[in-house]
Amino acid sequence: MRPCPAFDIPPGYLARPAALADADAIQRLVAVCEHAAHGAAPAVPDGVAARLTLPGVDPARDTVLVSGPDGTCAAWAWVRGRRCAIDV
């Protein structure tokens, strides 16, 4: 496996691995992104929690959560094998 290169984020933003406790905040972000892209939010409210608890998923290795200066979820990414999801 190749290491992931570091990336720069704007001042005041914080990047860290996602945790199950972040699932509701991430789900709200996903709903906003899906509504903007497709005109409707996903019908599965615990889709993020399901991804974070899949067998073999290690949130420290497989996720990144970016919080804005006010602490709200600004972006998240999840990777598992050849599958991924990114919402900004």
BAFI-3210 file (N, C-alpha, C; in Angstrom, 3 decimals, decimal comma, padded with zeros to 6 digits):
// residues 88
n [1|2|3|4|5|6|7|8|9|10|11|12|13|14|15|16|17|18|19|20|21|22|23|24|25|26|27|28|29|30|31|32|33|34|35|36|37|38|39|40|41|42|43|44|45|46|47|48|49|50|51|52|53|54|55|56|57|58|59|60|61|62|63|64|65|66|67|68|69|70|71|72|73|74|75|76|77|78|79|80|81|82|83|84|85|86|87|88]
n.u [000,837|000,565|001,717|-000,423|-000,291|000,445|-001,855|-002,822|-004,828|-007,159|-006,296|-007,394|-009,021|-009,389|-008,030|-008,692|-008,961|-012,178|-014,749|-017,043|-018,724|-018,953|-020,764|-023,470|-023,081|-021,547|-023,395|-025,295|-023,802|-023,436|-026,113|-026,656|-024,823|-025,715|-028,298|-027,714|-026,379|-028,134|-030,744|-032,146|-031,963|-030,158|-031,987|-031,194|-030,535|-028,508|-026,277|-023,612|-022,700|-022,915|-020,929|-018,642|-018,485|-018,100|-016,814|-013,324|-012,816|-010,831|-011,059|-008,981|-007,148|-008,637|-010,321|-010,998|-011,788|-012,774|-012,962|-014,553|-013,677|-015,616|-016,151|-017,929|-018,692|-016,936|-015,935|-015,516|-013,992|-013,923|-012,439|-012,284|-010,755|-011,463|-013,563|-015,031|-015,944|-016,588|-017,349|-017,873]
n.v [-001,164|002,217|005,179|007,831|011,063|014,103|016,795|020,191|022,276|024,974|027,729|027,433|025,260|021,775|018,579|015,165|011,660|010,176|009,357|007,050|008,548|010,852|010,365|011,355|014,121|013,922|012,633|014,658|016,450|014,855|014,675|017,359|017,686|015,689|016,629|019,063|018,128|016,250|016,945|015,721|014,264|011,429|008,454|006,825|007,109|006,174|005,562|006,450|005,634|002,902|002,504|003,188|001,115|-001,212|-004,528|-004,804|-002,129|000,523|003,338|005,171|004,742|004,669|006,877|010,429|013,400|016,700|019,551|022,705|026,162|026,793|024,388|022,713|019,977|019,992|018,566|015,177|011,993|008,604|005,493|002,232|-000,453|-000,689|001,009|004,189|007,305|010,736|013,782|017,220]
n.w [000,000|-000,852|000,793|001,832|000,491|002,247|002,796|002,310|004,328|004,783|007,007|010,370|009,976|010,760|010,355|010,859|011,793|011,235|013,618|015,172|016,775|015,306|013,334|013,016|012,471|010,145|008,521|008,222|006,668|004,363|003,527|002,828|000,716|-001,097|-001,597|-002,856|-005,140|-006,313|-005,789|-003,781|-000,532|000,846|001,689|003,722|006,928|008,667|007,142|007,173|009,710|009,298|007,336|008,815|010,601|009,223|008,715|008,927|008,436|009,403|011,043|011,674|009,675|007,325|006,997|006,830|008,452|008,157|010,020|010,301|011,180|013,073|014,180|012,894|010,683|007,777|005,635|004,504|004,041|002,955|002,557|001,277|000,249|-003,094|-003,012|-002,286|-000,696|-000,839|000,573|000,462]
ca.u [000,000|001,323|001,268|-001,210|000,452|-000,169|-002,564|-002,979|-006,186|-007,117|-006,103|-008,595|-009,645|-008,671|-008,247|-008,433|-009,790|-013,567|-015,104|-018,465|-019,423|-019,120|-021,653|-024,613|-022,596|-021,156|-024,624|-025,883|-023,008|-023,780|-027,453|-026,532|-024,129|-026,605|-029,393|-027,162|-025,997|-029,188|-032,068|-032,749|-031,015|-030,287|-033,031|-030,597|-029,942|-027,302|-025,324|-022,244|-022,389|-022,722|-019,604|-017,589|-018,444|-017,929|-015,656|-012,081|-012,611|-010,079|-011,241|-007,710|-006,456|-009,527|-011,197|-010,530|-012,867|-012,277|-013,864|-014,343|-013,299|-016,684|-016,285|-018,847|-018,111|-016,816|-015,625|-015,140|-013,674|-013,889|-011,891|-012,210|-010,425|-011,711|-014,751|-014,744|-016,954|-016,038|-018,347|-017,265]
ca.v [000,000|003,461|006,151|008,960|012,309|015,111|017,824|021,443|022,751|026,393|028,035|027,323|023,959|020,683|017,258|014,043|010,505|010,201|008,396|006,725|009,674|011,897|009,873|012,245|015,340|013,552|012,345|015,954|016,941|014,022|015,069|018,657|017,449|014,930|017,512|020,011|017,433|015,432|017,461|014,955|013,686|009,974|007,975|005,974|008,024|005,673|005,067|006,755|004,722|001,570|002,474|003,252|-000,120|-002,382|-005,355|-004,446|-000,681|001,145|004,773|005,897|004,524|004,704|008,049|011,753|014,345|018,072|020,437|024,120|026,967|026,770|023,020|021,897|019,062|020,674|017,574|013,852|011,004|007,225|004,603|000,815|-001,189|000,105|001,845|005,410|008,358|012,028|014,847|018,489]
ca.w [000,000|-000,903|001,787|001,346|000,652|003,113|002,058|003,041|004,535|005,144|008,431|011,193|009,751|011,411|009,753|011,767|011,435|011,691|014,666|015,178|017,407|014,291|012,275|012,781|011,816|008,784|007,779|007,850|005,540|003,209|003,086|002,151|-000,555|-001,980|-002,003|-003,824|-006,373|-006,912|-005,472|-002,688|000,424|000,918|002,593|004,753|007,901|009,342|006,162|007,608|010,823|008,712|006,706|009,832|011,384|008,359|009,071|008,265|008,355|010,488|010,831|011,737|008,408|006,170|006,961|007,254|008,729|008,247|010,756|010,039|012,339|014,081|014,674|012,101|009,702|006,492|004,603|005,010|003,018|003,441|001,535|001,667|-000,970|-004,302|-002,794|-001,542|-000,668|-000,453|000,626|000,869]
c.u [000,892|000,821|000,517|-000,401|-000,297|-000,884|-002,715|-004,452|-006,098|-006,881|-007,431|-009,340|-008,770|-009,026|-007,849|-009,237|-011,219|-013,761|-016,603|-019,280|-019,670|-020,190|-022,823|-024,190|-022,196|-022,399|-025,328|-025,130|-023,345|-025,142|-027,416|-025,883|-025,021|-027,756|-028,906|-026,870|-027,173|-030,606|-032,782|-031,647|-031,190|-031,317|-032,478|-029,895|-028,690|-026,298|-023,881|-021,828|-022,139|-021,347|-018,489|-017,446|-018,363|-016,730|-014,431|-011,815|-011,889|-010,187|-009,939|-006,949|-007,333|-010,401|-010,424|-011,769|-012,232|-013,347|-013,508|-013,976|-014,352|-016,944|-017,223|-018,080|-018,118|-016,554|-015,323|-014,851|-013,538|-013,396|-011,851|-011,971|-010,584|-012,935|-014,355|-015,953|-016,265|-017,170|-017,672|-018,341]
c.v [001,240|004,416|007,290|010,243|013,266|016,135|019,048|021,767|024,205|026,593|027,978|026,015|022,880|019,368|016,189|012,849|010,694|009,138|008,142|007,857|010,824|011,548|010,808|013,516|015,051|013,298|013,631|016,549|016,167|014,434|016,396|018,474|016,717|015,803|018,504|019,341|016,779|015,904|016,710|014,393|012,170|009,556|007,149|006,850|007,497|005,078|005,305|005,817|003,313|001,459|002,420|001,957|-001,379|-003,201|-004,942|-002,960|-000,206|002,653|005,575|005,812|004,882|005,945|009,325|012,629|015,717|018,910|021,873|024,868|026,967|025,367|022,142|021,060|019,752|019,699|016,243|012,954|009,645|006,364|003,192|000,015|-000,295|001,000|003,087|006,331|009,623|013,038|016,094|019,553]
c.w [000,000|000,170|001,118|001,528|001,578|002,242|002,952|003,176|004,978|006,641|009,181|011,025|010,370|010,725|010,752|011,276|011,967|012,766|014,597|015,798|016,428|013,261|011,997|012,052|010,372|007,943|007,362|006,654|004,267|002,651|002,330|000,781|-001,553|-002,476|-003,057|-005,166|-007,089|-006,606|-004,365|-001,806|000,457|001,960|003,745|005,784|008,584|008,365|006,566|008,731|010,292|008,056|007,741|010,623|010,515|008,824|008,258|008,140|009,611|010,284|010,864|010,415|007,208|006,053|007,259|007,398|008,856|008,922|010,438|011,307|013,448|014,622|013,874|011,079|008,334|005,343|005,270|003,828|003,687|002,291|002,095|000,402|-002,185|-004,168|-002,018|-001,577|-000,201|-000,497|001,161|000,889]
res [m|r|p|c|p|a|f|d|i|p|p|g|y|l|a|r|p|a|a|l|a|d|a|d|a|i|q|r|l|v|a|v|c|e|h|a|a|h|g|a|a|p|a|v|p|d|g|v|a|a|r|l|t|l|p|g|v|d|p|a|r|d|t|v|l|v|s|g|p|d|g|t|c|a|a|w|a|w|v|r|g|r|r|c|a|i|d|v]
***
